[in-house]
Amino acid sequence: MSEDKELLPGTCEPLEAEPNDEQPELAHPADAAEHIEGLDIEDQVTFIKQLPLEDAAESIAEMDARDQALLMRRLSLGLGARIIEQMFPDDATDLLNNLDEDLRRTLLSKLKAEDRAELKTLLTFDPDTAGGVMNTEVVVLDQDLTVDQAIAKMRGEVEDKEIPYYAYLVNEDKVLVGVISLRDLLVARRGTCLKELIKSQNLIFVTYNEDKEEVARLISHYNFLALPVVDFGRRLLGVVTVDDVIDIIHEEASEDMQAMVGAGLDETADSPWLYSVRKRLPWLVLNVANSAVSAWVVHLFEGNIAQMAILAVLMPIVANQAGNTGQQALAIMIRQLATERFDRKRSWMAVLREAKIGLLSGVLIATLVFLVVMAVSGIPILAMVMALALGLDMLLGALAGASIPLVLRALGRDPAQASSIFLTTITDSMGFFLLLGLAQLILL
Amino acid sequence: MSEDKELLPGTCEPLEAEPNDEQPELAHPADAAEHIEGLDIEDQVTFIKQLPLEDAAESIAEMDARDQALLMRRLSLGLGARIIEQMFPDDATDLLNNLDEDLRRTLLSKLKAEDRAELKTLLTFDPDTAGGVMNTEVVVLDQDLTVDQAIAKMRGEVEDKEIPYYAYLVNEDKVLVGVISLRDLLVARRGTCLKELIKSQNLIFVTYNEDKEEVARLISHYNFLALPVVDFGRRLLGVVTVDDVIDIIHEEASEDMQAMVGAGLDETADSPWLYSVRKRLPWLVLNVANSAVSAWVVHLFEGNIAQMAILAVLMPIVANQAGNTGQQALAIMIRQLATERFDRKRSWMAVLREAKIGLLSGVLIATLVFLVVMAVSGIPILAMVMALALGLDMLLGALAGASIPLVLRALGRDPAQASSIFLTTITDSMGFFLLLGLAQLILL
């Protein structure tokens, strides 16, 4: 750019190197939150107290649920309430949901009446639904405005809103009729009426009771930045934004992996260890009960083992191999159910597909194991029994791995919940039954 | 709104119920893509041929990689090239990356010179890096523009760009100096100079060689809608947008769960089944090798089992229980590594935490199992051996589950890869060794 001082009005003057006397900007709230989480609780309080209210609110909103709750318990009620008033309503709702009943009630009573009313409404929504994760501060425009009127209105309103890249159009009954992006506004002819712009629009929205994971699926599917949430009369209540959806997707992936093996859905490497013990122990007890089933199967054939101890040597190979085959099917199915809707027909196709995979892998691995057992033991009939048990159990493992998530879903449970534990029970007990039973029939 | 026909200029006329003679809008491209994927390949070609080029491009961009490649192989080269020219460059690059070398080269040669040059550059970036997932069609503004000049410029440019909610400011050397959102532009005073707006901005960007999962982590961390990608001279190359990040996060979660058990990273319930067999078989063979280790341990104690077959009955309980404990630790660690950076100190803290969990759960479950074995067998010393082996193996399982992902990462491998298989080897073989070894020392 020119260094010339003679500039036309409305163009940029070259900047002088002037001393910057503004307050230096706080690091991004997400970084501030990480910084705060690393401090002792006393220092956290001191740090928050010296921040401007708005920065304090933004930083606390970014903290982990557990740290958030600990900190809020130590702040004075007055300061806590002021901070909550500064938050976006969805963040404030999350925060309040993380607090003890008592503290929540007291803090609510200290809020300005208007904020209190709004948050009380938001707290009535189930936190796992669209209503529970939505943001209520949206730009709403009358569909009868023109583009330039709309731009002027947005200019006035946008400052306090978290989601300024879409505006929502409603009719005189407050019914949602369309969505318009800033981009569309910018490129539209100035005099155009908004309702002309949305004429052929294929409007996509959810009701407030929709599962939040379905909301995440819709936003990922359509590549939206936000999705409107309505009541049963299609009146606009708020929007779910893409950044919340990212959190939902992360959460869901962690839940799936952790549910599969019976860890707590919300455990992280920072959870207090006794909390983790409490969450995991019931599933470990279930696992004892389940492996008792396998042990009982082995017990049925105790005599065979006493006669031929090599059977005990081969037992772990059969069980393990079928278990692994099943877990591969399990992993594919759980992720599939997490990312797509899956109707009855596709479910069956997927089970069939895993059965084919299990069958072919079973034949191949059984052949390999046959050769190895043959080479090591020199007993062809033992190698044959082993290979047969292994191949059949792998097929069973594949079928079980593909079916368990579908069965759990059909029962209205989380498709991942303890699935790995159920799978192991099947592959272990059937593996032992096949190996020891076939040995009894053929060998002994 | 009023039904009055006398309107002020620039306000909205009430709409007449006029016949809508525009072409009815195609369903959203994501839905069109799903529709296309459900058709036979011949019908897919027919359907694409009758769509306007732009709609065809958008729909194909939304298809699965595999279906995309099958379809492109059946379209005429001319049509294929026209469709690619209509795509956003990042989608076109993904598409080309999915094709055979030959078809890719031929299609590239049919493109307009300008598009060809751009795509060839994009194809040089590793698809797993920021450069490989970035979009190059961004709005770039000179930092010396004023707000109203910027708005005018954006109005002219925004139509073809996928990401119109941020504009990127560069200096005279094309070096990235700031980011500005449409929202900031809308609320700023008209005459303000852009560089005034970004003065204290904490600019966050990545270089093109940054891992795409790190890009996803940054965008989730800061709740950005897009992140700029620069070269080593901080010149702007493009941006990664939040919708691509959602895909990366989904992909990463699937990869983790599938890698853990040795399924293919990119397998879905729609992958051809033989492809899945090919991906999984090597890990199943590794698993045979691993369970041969456990079998060998059992073999060492074959004599003990022949003497006391009840040991074979108890074997699966020990192995299974420690395996499940280890998998719980594994799941927590894999998800932790997926969502956060994790330094050496926190890694050790996490291992220590899992050790404590394993120890306490081990003591509790061992006590339970002691009582049950005591009740069933009536042999206190057997129950004691069993409980001891179980408790120790559970502690080992927890340590192994927490450490394996860290070790894999330190070796430069995917922290999830086959981790469940390695874990089972440890818990099985150590479980058998402890049970049968302690039995030999104490019982026999």
Chai-1 contact restraints between the chains, C-beta under 6 A:
chainA,res_idxA,chainB,res_idxB,connection_type,confidence,min_distance_angstrom,max_distance_angstrom,comment,restraint_id
A,M1,B,D144,contact,1.0,0.0,6.0,A-B,restraint_1
A,G10,B,T146,contact,1.0,0.0,6.0,A-B,restraint_2
A,G10,B,G191,contact,1.0,0.0,6.0,A-B,restraint_3
A,C12,B,D144,contact,1.0,0.0,6.0,A-B,restraint_4
A,C12,B,T146,contact,1.0,0.0,6.0,A-B,restraint_5
A,C12,B,C193,contact,1.0,0.0,6.0,A-B,restraint_6
A,E25,B,S200,contact,1.0,0.0,6.0,A-B,restraint_7
A,H28,B,Y222,contact,1.0,0.0,6.0,A-B,restraint_8
A,A30,B,H221,contact,1.0,0.0,6.0,A-B,restraint_9
A,A30,B,Y222,contact,1.0,0.0,6.0,A-B,restraint_10
A,D144,B,M1,contact,1.0,0.0,6.0,A-B,restraint_11
A,D144,B,C12,contact,1.0,0.0,6.0,A-B,restraint_12
A,T146,B,G10,contact,1.0,0.0,6.0,A-B,restraint_13
A,T146,B,C12,contact,1.0,0.0,6.0,A-B,restraint_14
A,R155,B,L186,contact,1.0,0.0,6.0,A-B,restraint_15
A,V158,B,R183,contact,1.0,0.0,6.0,A-B,restraint_16
A,V158,B,L186,contact,1.0,0.0,6.0,A-B,restraint_17
A,V158,B,V187,contact,1.0,0.0,6.0,A-B,restraint_18
A,E159,B,V187,contact,1.0,0.0,6.0,A-B,restraint_19
A,P164,B,R183,contact,1.0,0.0,6.0,A-B,restraint_20
A,Y165,B,Y165,contact,1.0,0.0,6.0,A-B,restraint_21
A,L182,B,L182,contact,1.0,0.0,6.0,A-B,restraint_22
A,R183,B,V158,contact,1.0,0.0,6.0,A-B,restraint_23
A,R183,B,P164,contact,1.0,0.0,6.0,A-B,restraint_24
A,L186,B,R155,contact,1.0,0.0,6.0,A-B,restraint_25
A,L186,B,V158,contact,1.0,0.0,6.0,A-B,restraint_26
A,V187,B,V158,contact,1.0,0.0,6.0,A-B,restraint_27
A,V187,B,E159,contact,1.0,0.0,6.0,A-B,restraint_28
A,G191,B,G10,contact,1.0,0.0,6.0,A-B,restraint_29
A,C193,B,C12,contact,1.0,0.0,6.0,A-B,restraint_30
A,S200,B,E25,contact,1.0,0.0,6.0,A-B,restraint_31
A,S220,B,I246,contact,1.0,0.0,6.0,A-B,restraint_32
A,H221,B,A30,contact,1.0,0.0,6.0,A-B,restraint_33
A,Y222,B,H28,contact,1.0,0.0,6.0,A-B,restraint_34
A,Y222,B,A30,contact,1.0,0.0,6.0,A-B,restraint_35
A,N223,B,D243,contact,1.0,0.0,6.0,A-B,restraint_36
A,V242,B,V242,contact,1.0,0.0,6.0,A-B,restraint_37
A,D243,B,N223,contact,1.0,0.0,6.0,A-B,restraint_38
A,I246,B,S220,contact,1.0,0.0,6.0,A-B,restraint_39
A,I249,B,I249,contact,1.0,0.0,6.0,A-B,restraint_40
A,H250,B,T339,contact,1.0,0.0,6.0,A-B,restraint_41
A,A253,B,A253,contact,1.0,0.0,6.0,A-B,restraint_42
A,S254,B,R335,contact,1.0,0.0,6.0,A-B,restraint_43
A,M257,B,M257,contact,1.0,0.0,6.0,A-B,restraint_44
A,M257,B,A331,contact,1.0,0.0,6.0,A-B,restraint_45
A,M257,B,R335,contact,1.0,0.0,6.0,A-B,restraint_46
A,Q258,B,A331,contact,1.0,0.0,6.0,A-B,restraint_47
A,V261,B,Q327,contact,1.0,0.0,6.0,A-B,restraint_48
A,V261,B,Q328,contact,1.0,0.0,6.0,A-B,restraint_49
A,V261,B,A331,contact,1.0,0.0,6.0,A-B,restraint_50
A,A263,B,Q328,contact,1.0,0.0,6.0,A-B,restraint_51
A,A263,B,A331,contact,1.0,0.0,6.0,A-B,restraint_52
A,A263,B,I332,contact,1.0,0.0,6.0,A-B,restraint_53
A,E267,B,I332,contact,1.0,0.0,6.0,A-B,restraint_54
A,A269,B,I332,contact,1.0,0.0,6.0,A-B,restraint_55
A,A269,B,Q336,contact,1.0,0.0,6.0,A-B,restraint_56
A,A269,B,A350,contact,1.0,0.0,6.0,A-B,restraint_57
A,W273,B,R353,contact,1.0,0.0,6.0,A-B,restraint_58
A,W273,B,K356,contact,1.0,0.0,6.0,A-B,restraint_59
A,W273,B,I357,contact,1.0,0.0,6.0,A-B,restraint_60
A,S276,B,I357,contact,1.0,0.0,6.0,A-B,restraint_61
A,V277,B,I357,contact,1.0,0.0,6.0,A-B,restraint_62
A,V277,B,L360,contact,1.0,0.0,6.0,A-B,restraint_63
A,V277,B,S361,contact,1.0,0.0,6.0,A-B,restraint_64
A,R280,B,Q328,contact,1.0,0.0,6.0,A-B,restraint_65
A,L284,B,S361,contact,1.0,0.0,6.0,A-B,restraint_66
A,L284,B,I365,contact,1.0,0.0,6.0,A-B,restraint_67
A,N287,B,Q321,contact,1.0,0.0,6.0,A-B,restraint_68
A,N287,B,N324,contact,1.0,0.0,6.0,A-B,restraint_69
A,S291,B,P316,contact,1.0,0.0,6.0,A-B,restraint_70
A,S291,B,I317,contact,1.0,0.0,6.0,A-B,restraint_71
A,S291,B,N320,contact,1.0,0.0,6.0,A-B,restraint_72
A,S294,B,P316,contact,1.0,0.0,6.0,A-B,restraint_73
A,A295,B,V313,contact,1.0,0.0,6.0,A-B,restraint_74
A,A295,B,P316,contact,1.0,0.0,6.0,A-B,restraint_75
A,A295,B,I317,contact,1.0,0.0,6.0,A-B,restraint_76
A,V298,B,A312,contact,1.0,0.0,6.0,A-B,restraint_77
A,V298,B,V313,contact,1.0,0.0,6.0,A-B,restraint_78
A,H299,B,V313,contact,1.0,0.0,6.0,A-B,restraint_79
A,E302,B,A309,contact,1.0,0.0,6.0,A-B,restraint_80
A,I305,B,A309,contact,1.0,0.0,6.0,A-B,restraint_81
A,I305,B,A312,contact,1.0,0.0,6.0,A-B,restraint_82
A,A306,B,A309,contact,1.0,0.0,6.0,A-B,restraint_83
A,A309,B,E302,contact,1.0,0.0,6.0,A-B,restraint_84
A,A309,B,I305,contact,1.0,0.0,6.0,A-B,restraint_85
A,A309,B,A306,contact,1.0,0.0,6.0,A-B,restraint_86
A,A312,B,V298,contact,1.0,0.0,6.0,A-B,restraint_87
A,A312,B,I305,contact,1.0,0.0,6.0,A-B,restraint_88
A,A312,B,A312,contact,1.0,0.0,6.0,A-B,restraint_89
A,V313,B,A295,contact,1.0,0.0,6.0,A-B,restraint_90
A,V313,B,V298,contact,1.0,0.0,6.0,A-B,restraint_91
A,V313,B,H299,contact,1.0,0.0,6.0,A-B,restraint_92
A,P316,B,S291,contact,1.0,0.0,6.0,A-B,restraint_93
A,P316,B,S294,contact,1.0,0.0,6.0,A-B,restraint_94
A,P316,B,A295,contact,1.0,0.0,6.0,A-B,restraint_95
A,P316,B,D428,contact,1.0,0.0,6.0,A-B,restraint_96
A,I317,B,S291,contact,1.0,0.0,6.0,A-B,restraint_97
A,I317,B,A295,contact,1.0,0.0,6.0,A-B,restraint_98
A,N320,B,S291,contact,1.0,0.0,6.0,A-B,restraint_99
A,Q321,B,N287,contact,1.0,0.0,6.0,A-B,restraint_100
A,N324,B,N287,contact,1.0,0.0,6.0,A-B,restraint_101
A,Q327,B,V261,contact,1.0,0.0,6.0,A-B,restraint_102
A,Q328,B,V261,contact,1.0,0.0,6.0,A-B,restraint_103
A,Q328,B,A263,contact,1.0,0.0,6.0,A-B,restraint_104
A,Q328,B,R280,contact,1.0,0.0,6.0,A-B,restraint_105
A,A331,B,M257,contact,1.0,0.0,6.0,A-B,restraint_106
A,A331,B,Q258,contact,1.0,0.0,6.0,A-B,restraint_107
A,A331,B,V261,contact,1.0,0.0,6.0,A-B,restraint_108
A,A331,B,A263,contact,1.0,0.0,6.0,A-B,restraint_109
A,I332,B,A263,contact,1.0,0.0,6.0,A-B,restraint_110
A,I332,B,E267,contact,1.0,0.0,6.0,A-B,restraint_111
A,I332,B,A269,contact,1.0,0.0,6.0,A-B,restraint_112
A,R335,B,S254,contact,1.0,0.0,6.0,A-B,restraint_113
A,R335,B,M257,contact,1.0,0.0,6.0,A-B,restraint_114
A,Q336,B,A269,contact,1.0,0.0,6.0,A-B,restraint_115
A,T339,B,H250,contact,1.0,0.0,6.0,A-B,restraint_116
A,A350,B,A269,contact,1.0,0.0,6.0,A-B,restraint_117
A,R353,B,W273,contact,1.0,0.0,6.0,A-B,restraint_118
A,K356,B,W273,contact,1.0,0.0,6.0,A-B,restraint_119
A,I357,B,W273,contact,1.0,0.0,6.0,A-B,restraint_120
A,I357,B,S276,contact,1.0,0.0,6.0,A-B,restraint_121
A,I357,B,V277,contact,1.0,0.0,6.0,A-B,restraint_122
A,L360,B,V277,contact,1.0,0.0,6.0,A-B,restraint_123
A,S361,B,V277,contact,1.0,0.0,6.0,A-B,restraint_124
A,S361,B,L281,contact,1.0,0.0,6.0,A-B,restraint_125
A,S361,B,L284,contact,1.0,0.0,6.0,A-B,restraint_126
A,I365,B,L284,contact,1.0,0.0,6.0,A-B,restraint_127
A,D428,B,P316,contact,1.0,0.0,6.0,A-B,restraint_128
